[in-house]
Amino acid sequence: MSVADESSQTPVGAIGRVTVPIPADGPGEVLVSVRGGSEAYAAWADRPIGRNLRVIVVESISARSVIVEPFPA
């Protein structure tokens, strides 16, 4: 697989669900649907987000860490 193929697998834009609440000062965890399955990512947000809420990934900061925002209802 080439580097270009890897970058096309980014979770940015994917919808996920918070599995560990995201506090204001540290990471929580989200389960995101990617590559035909679900994967867990450490997640940061600009405000606390509670467990089981839907989020959208807005930025990938490493292979296993993302920045999310609440998904509009």
Phi and psi restraints in degrees (value plus and minus 20) as a CYANA .aco file:
   2 SER   PHI    -105.7   -65.7
   2 SER   PSI     148.6   188.6
   3 VAL   PHI     -80.9   -40.9
   3 VAL   PSI     -59.3   -19.3
   4 ALA   PHI     -81.0   -41.0
   4 ALA   PSI     -58.8   -18.8
   5 ASP   PHI     -84.3   -44.3
   5 ASP   PSI     -59.8   -19.8
   6 GLU   PHI     -82.5   -42.5
   6 GLU   PSI     -64.1   -24.1
   7 SER   PHI     -87.0   -47.0
   7 SER   PSI     -44.9    -4.9
   8 SER   PHI     -94.7   -54.7
   8 SER   PSI     -28.9    11.1
   9 GLN   PHI    -117.6   -77.6
   9 GLN   PSI      -3.6    36.4
  10 THR   PHI     -82.2   -42.2
  10 THR   PSI     124.7   164.7
  11 PRO   PHI    -100.2   -60.2
  11 PRO   PSI     -24.1    15.9
  12 VAL   PHI     -77.8   -37.8
  12 VAL   PSI     109.3   149.3
  13 GLY   PHI      74.0   114.0
  13 GLY   PSI     -31.4     8.6
  14 ALA   PHI     -99.0   -59.0
  14 ALA   PSI     130.7   170.7
  15 ILE   PHI    -113.9   -73.9
  15 ILE   PSI     119.2   159.2
  16 GLY   PHI    -157.9  -117.9
  16 GLY   PSI     158.9   198.9
  17 ARG   PHI    -149.9  -109.9
  17 ARG   PSI     116.0   156.0
  18 VAL   PHI     -92.0   -52.0
  18 VAL   PSI     104.4   144.4
  19 THR   PHI    -124.8   -84.8
  19 THR   PSI     -46.2    -6.2
  20 VAL   PHI    -148.2  -108.2
  20 VAL   PSI     101.5   141.5
  21 PRO   PHI     -69.4   -29.4
  21 PRO   PSI     122.0   162.0
  22 ILE   PHI    -116.3   -76.3
  22 ILE   PSI      92.2   132.2
  23 PRO   PHI    -100.6   -60.6
  23 PRO   PSI     150.6   190.6
  24 ALA   PHI     -88.8   -48.8
  24 ALA   PSI     -45.9    -5.9
  25 ASP   PHI    -136.2   -96.2
  25 ASP   PSI      -2.2    37.8
  26 GLY   PHI    -192.9  -152.9
  26 GLY   PSI    -197.3  -157.3
  27 PRO   PHI    -104.6   -64.6
  27 PRO   PSI     133.5   173.5
  28 GLY   PHI    -136.6   -96.6
  28 GLY   PSI    -173.7  -133.7
  29 GLU   PHI    -161.0  -121.0
  29 GLU   PSI     121.4   161.4
  30 VAL   PHI    -146.4  -106.4
  30 VAL   PSI     129.2   169.2
  31 LEU   PHI    -125.8   -85.8
  31 LEU   PSI      98.4   138.4
  32 VAL   PHI    -137.6   -97.6
  32 VAL   PSI     118.0   158.0
  33 SER   PHI    -101.5   -61.5
  33 SER   PSI      90.9   130.9
  34 VAL   PHI    -164.3  -124.3
  34 VAL   PSI     132.8   172.8
  35 ARG   PHI      29.4    69.4
  35 ARG   PSI      17.8    57.8
  36 GLY   PHI      58.7    98.7
  36 GLY   PSI     -10.1    29.9
  37 GLY   PHI    -171.0  -131.0
  37 GLY   PSI    -181.8  -141.8
  38 SER   PHI    -141.4  -101.4
  38 SER   PSI     118.8   158.8
  39 GLU   PHI    -152.6  -112.6
  39 GLU   PSI     125.3   165.3
  40 ALA   PHI    -110.2   -70.2
  40 ALA   PSI     118.7   158.7
  41 TYR   PHI    -152.5  -112.5
  41 TYR   PSI     124.4   164.4
  42 ALA   PHI     -88.2   -48.2
  42 ALA   PSI     117.9   157.9
  43 ALA   PHI    -154.2  -114.2
  43 ALA   PSI     117.1   157.1
  44 TRP   PHI    -136.9   -96.9
  44 TRP   PSI     133.7   173.7
  45 ALA   PHI    -167.3  -127.3
  45 ALA   PSI     143.1   183.1
  46 ASP   PHI    -100.4   -60.4
  46 ASP   PSI     -22.8    17.2
  47 ARG   PHI    -173.5  -133.5
  47 ARG   PSI     139.2   179.2
  48 PRO   PHI     -80.6   -40.6
  48 PRO   PSI     122.8   162.8
  49 ILE   PHI    -153.1  -113.1
  49 ILE   PSI     108.2   148.2
  50 GLY   PHI     -99.3   -59.3
  50 GLY   PSI     145.7   185.7
  51 ARG   PHI     -82.6   -42.6
  51 ARG   PSI     124.3   164.3
  52 ASN   PHI      53.0    93.0
  52 ASN   PSI     -16.6    23.4
  53 LEU   PHI    -102.8   -62.8
  53 LEU   PSI     128.4   168.4
  54 ARG   PHI    -103.6   -63.6
  54 ARG   PSI     121.7   161.7
  55 VAL   PHI    -155.5  -115.5
  55 VAL   PSI     143.7   183.7
  56 ILE   PHI    -139.8   -99.8
  56 ILE   PSI     117.1   157.1
  57 VAL   PHI     -98.4   -58.4
  57 VAL   PSI     103.4   143.4
  58 VAL   PHI    -126.0   -86.0
  58 VAL   PSI     -38.2     1.8
  59 GLU   PHI    -178.1  -138.1
  59 GLU   PSI     123.3   163.3
  60 SER   PHI    -125.0   -85.0
  60 SER   PSI      98.9   138.9
  61 ILE   PHI    -120.4   -80.4
  61 ILE   PSI     -33.1     6.9
  62 SER   PHI    -184.1  -144.1
  62 SER   PSI    -196.9  -156.9
  63 ALA   PHI     -81.8   -41.8
  63 ALA   PSI     -48.9    -8.9
  64 ARG   PHI    -146.0  -106.0
  64 ARG   PSI      -3.5    36.5
  65 SER   PHI    -153.5  -113.5
  65 SER   PSI     117.8   157.8
  66 VAL   PHI    -157.9  -117.9
  66 VAL   PSI     142.4   182.4
  67 ILE   PHI    -129.3   -89.3
  67 ILE   PSI     113.5   153.5
  68 VAL   PHI    -146.2  -106.2
  68 VAL   PSI     142.7   182.7
  69 GLU   PHI    -152.1  -112.1
  69 GLU   PSI     133.5   173.5
  70 PRO   PHI     -76.9   -36.9
  70 PRO   PSI     121.1   161.1
  71 PHE   PHI    -104.6   -64.6
  71 PHE   PSI     107.9   147.9
  72 PRO   PHI     -79.1   -39.1
  72 PRO   PSI     117.4   157.4
